[in-house]
Amino acid sequence: MKLLILLVIVVGIIAVAQLAKIYQLSARLRGHREEDISEADTRLQGSLWIVFMFVLFGTTIWQFVRYGDYLPPSASLHGEAVDMLMGYNLALVIFVFFVVNALIFIFSFKYRFDKNRTAHFFPHDTRLEVIWTVIPSIVLAVIIIYGLQTWSEMTGPASDDSLRVELYSKQFDWTARYAGDDDAFGSTNFNLITPLNPLGIVTQDGIDQALLKIEDKIAKLNEELNAEKGHLLAEKVELERSLHPSDDHGHSGHEHSDHDDSHHEMTEGYKNNIESRLTAINDLLNSGTAKVMTDAAYEAKEDKIYRLKRHRQRILELKNYEVGDGFDAWEVGKDDRIVKSEFHLPIGREIEFVFRSRDVLHSAFMPHFRAQMNTVPGLPTRFKIETTITTDSMRTILDNPDFNYILLCNKVCGSAHFNMQMTIVVETQEEYDAWLSEQKVYMAEKN
Amino acid sequence: MGNINHKESFISKYIFTYDHKMISKQFLITAIVMGILGVSLSILFRLQLGWPGESFAILETFLGKWAPGGVLDRNAYLALVTIHGTIMVFFVLTAGLSGTFSNLLIPLQIGARDMASGFLNMLSYWFFVISCVVMIFSLFVEGGAASGGWTIYPPLSALPQAMPGSGTGMTLWLLSMTLFVVSSLLGSLNYIVTIVNLRTKGLSMTRLPLTIWAFFVTAILGVLSFPVLVSAIVLLLMDRMMGTAFYLSDIFIGGEALDATGGSPILYQHLFWFLGHPEVYIVLLPALGISSEVIATNSRKPIFGYKAMVGSIIAIGFLSFIVWAHHMFVTGMNPFLGSVFVFTTLLIAIPSAVKAFNYITTLWRGNIRFTPAMLFSIGLVSTFVTGGLTGIILADSALDVTLHDTYFVVGHFHIVMGLSAIFGLFAGVYHWFSKMFGRMMNTKLGYVHFWFTIVCGYGVFFPMHFVGLAGAPRRYYDSTSFDFLDSVTDLQPIISMFAIVGALAQLVFMFNFFYSIFRGQAATQNPWKSNTLEWTTPVEHIHGNWSGALPEVHRWPYDYSNPAHDEDFVLQTTPLKDGEVGH
């Protein structure tokens, strides 16, 4: 490695020396000034523009041939319209790219410096300027109208009989949720999230479970704080001091009289309390469970307890809202189905995705369906598609038996952002129904 | 201005100087240093993207524990991407272009002794330096630098538990950007005041060189939009440190439900892009202004359609304020609101098209001198057209749904900002080097630099469009696990190789630049036979720019090859002949 660095430095020095030599040589030419461009240079630079034009255009065409088939045909209905729009826009853009760049490069070559010619004094021409204001305006008007038509079609409200699927994102995976037999999603609340209730679905059991979890955590933290060695030792000294104030003569100086007073007022019961506490402390210290904690760690745990208590309070407040009409809102979510790593969609049906996020921004990107929507904590978002090609048909079309539709994350969300994916399977309604009935029911998962 | 030719110490001349010419050089050299850093970071992550998972000893050498065994760490990759973007957009393109050329050219081209406030100008530079230092320092803190992408969207950037880069590194990022905005505001206010108040006799607004018009509109954009970024940053800092919930709501992270409710992460995006989109033009307009000047001078022709050029600069500046939400088509924003932003965004294409066609008409029947500055300016027109065209596709919300946050976007904005704006910067450096340092840069090395840069530039960013069309998301550490991207996987190493060669080619520029400062050919007063006022000042820098009275202007700056005159250029200070119609 050191050798390599040395090598780079040596090569660098040689390069600089060579550059300096070229520099000196070209500067030493008699009477030559940097601002005077020689005829040879003008010719060379002019020709290089033409060479560059051919290289640029050639490689552009090559890339279109090689990579132009960038994505498989759209597997959603609106995607077909998007692909059409993309086709027209790309064609227009590429046409203008070739024409305008060709003008730039050809003019640069053609009007290169010639001392026998003077430039054409041509400061303005209203007619020309109107032409190239009006023509782009018309073209853009067409692009805008066409584009917005497609846009309003794809973003319109979903129909009532569309299938709703919730996609839920967190660092670094996706969860899909389907409504159960009641065809309705249970409401959710982020305060109820536990390992067993990853989406925070609101049910009576969910609430109890979350509260239990928090109580557990608080108890555990309290236990740790109570067994902190430093605090225990300090308390021990304090207690012993209050029991035997005479030991303090040497240490406490003028405070002596205070301690003395308190000692005299101490009742028998109080003294017993102190003694039993002292025994407990000694037991803890001798049992080995007492650990030393830094002040910062101690405070962090205290903080954590404070936050957990606030969390508990928020859940308790949840219990306050009741739902009218005799409809038991706490039970709606009980039959919701939750799936991970792969979710299925029926063919030929309108699907309305509802997106939610647990922690940071993510983006649900389904390139084969030409669909994308950010998932935002605290703000459910939506996107509707209509599936048109089953996974099996697409495999046949692409002649690739391993092909799968995919959902990926397209908003940077942390270290494993690049690997946050879920497989999508599009199949017939019957296959879909069969698949869905096999999926875990949220409440069943716990029991 | 007072005492013009007083004696100066080293410190007051080179360090805490009030002189706009020296401050412009300070900005340029600082921006070059930051540019070296920004480009180097991109090469480091391009190694990973080109050859995912391969071990490169060089990565371990430079990054140490961030590249164990020579393979880039995932979090370090995101940090590199983030800091590369931040440095290039703000520290190189914003400060490097406006800081350097507004400072150099505004007083010189409007016939002023110096900026309206030399002191604010100095403060502007030193705030910039401090913000650079803080940003560089943030690379070395525990947890690494900010890693949420240069747009640092919350909640990722607001929650230290979301990723290591959202800890101290993010706080320093926010601090650095706040200092940067202070620098930018001080500079911009100064530019506006100077242009409005200190123009010399005869220099009406309609006789301003297009460079000054571009700097003027740029400064206005900066003054109106950067404060909004500061407000976004302050709110984010409060969310991070004081428990507020401007951007946070309903979050469960690290096994804990957070207190915050009622905030909206989308609010941040509105605030950020209210700066972020004008920022694109803050970067681009100075480059367009520089190329207007360079193309007219070296075509030996007046810039075609001066009034249309001024009008389109103003139109672009205005429109840039009402397009920001086109970055947010897939955030769940109301689709109708999206439609409005589609409309306004595509409107920008009209003044941009006018500019492009006017450049081309300026070349038409010109007498083109291929100075390195001219090559870069022609290259700028080409990349401006190419990058602008792909913008038309992205502006179409229906298409943006599939292209959003893919490599197509990366290709698009790098061709506009990474090539066009950088070309403008290079064109300006080659063209006005003699004004800055009193010497000439080497032309031959300039040619070599240009051709390598444009070929590698197109080589890096053009194929990215195809990678993006295939659906490859940006900011992916590794996309080889996705079968559907197999068709474009072979483009990634090609892109990386062009990037490496292109970066190495910049060494030619570096050499030419620094060597010429000391050993370059001594410059003459007006080497490019240009009309504008800066070429009437002596080659040696003097405080106050003109030794005698300030020059008086009698005509517009673009009388090149005017048939009424014998010479093919007519200085703005030349009085009108009898019967000549002034501009």
Interface residues (C-beta under 8 A of the other chain):
Chain A: M1 L4 I5 A15 V16 L19 A20 I22 Y23 S26 A27 R33 E34 E35 I37 D41 T42 Q45 G46 L48 W49 F52 V55 L56 T59 T60 Q63 Y67 G68 D69 Y70 L71 P72 A81 V82 L85 M86 N89 L90 L92 V93 V96 F97 V100 N101 L103 I104 F105 F107 S108 Y111 R112 F113 D114 R117 T118 A119 H120 F121 F122 P123 H124 D125 L128 E129 W132 T133 P136 S137 L140 I143 I144 G147 L148 T150 W151 S152 M154 T155 K170 Q171 F190 N191 I193 G200 R307 R310 H311 R314 F355 R358 D359 V360 L361 S363 F365 P367 H368 R370 A371 Q372 M373 N374 V376 P377 G378 L379 T381 R382 D402 F403 N404 I406 L408 C409 N410 K411 V412 C413 G414 S415 A416 H417 F418 N419 Q421
Chain B: A57 I58 T61 R74 N75 L78 G148 G149 Y153 P154 P155 L156 L159 A162 M163 P164 L248 S249 D250 I251 F252 I253 E256 A257 D259 T261 G262 G263 S264 P265 I266 S299 R300 K301 P302 I303 F304 G305 Y306 K307 A308 V330 T331 G332 P335 G338 S339 V342 F343 L346 L347 A349 I350 A353 V354 A356 F357 N358 Y359 I360 T361 L363 W364 R365 G366 N367 I368 R369 F370 T371 L375 I378 V381 S382 V385 T386 L389 T390 I392 I393 D396 S397 A398 L399 V401 T402 H404 D405 T406 M440 M441 N442 T443 K444 L445 Y447 W451 I454 V455 Y458 F462 P463 F466 L469 A470 G471 P473 R475 Y476 Y477 D478 S479 S481 F482 D483 F484 S487 V488 L491 L507 V508 F511 N512 Y515 R519 G520 Q521 T524 P527 W528 Y558 Y560 S561 N562 P563 D568 H583
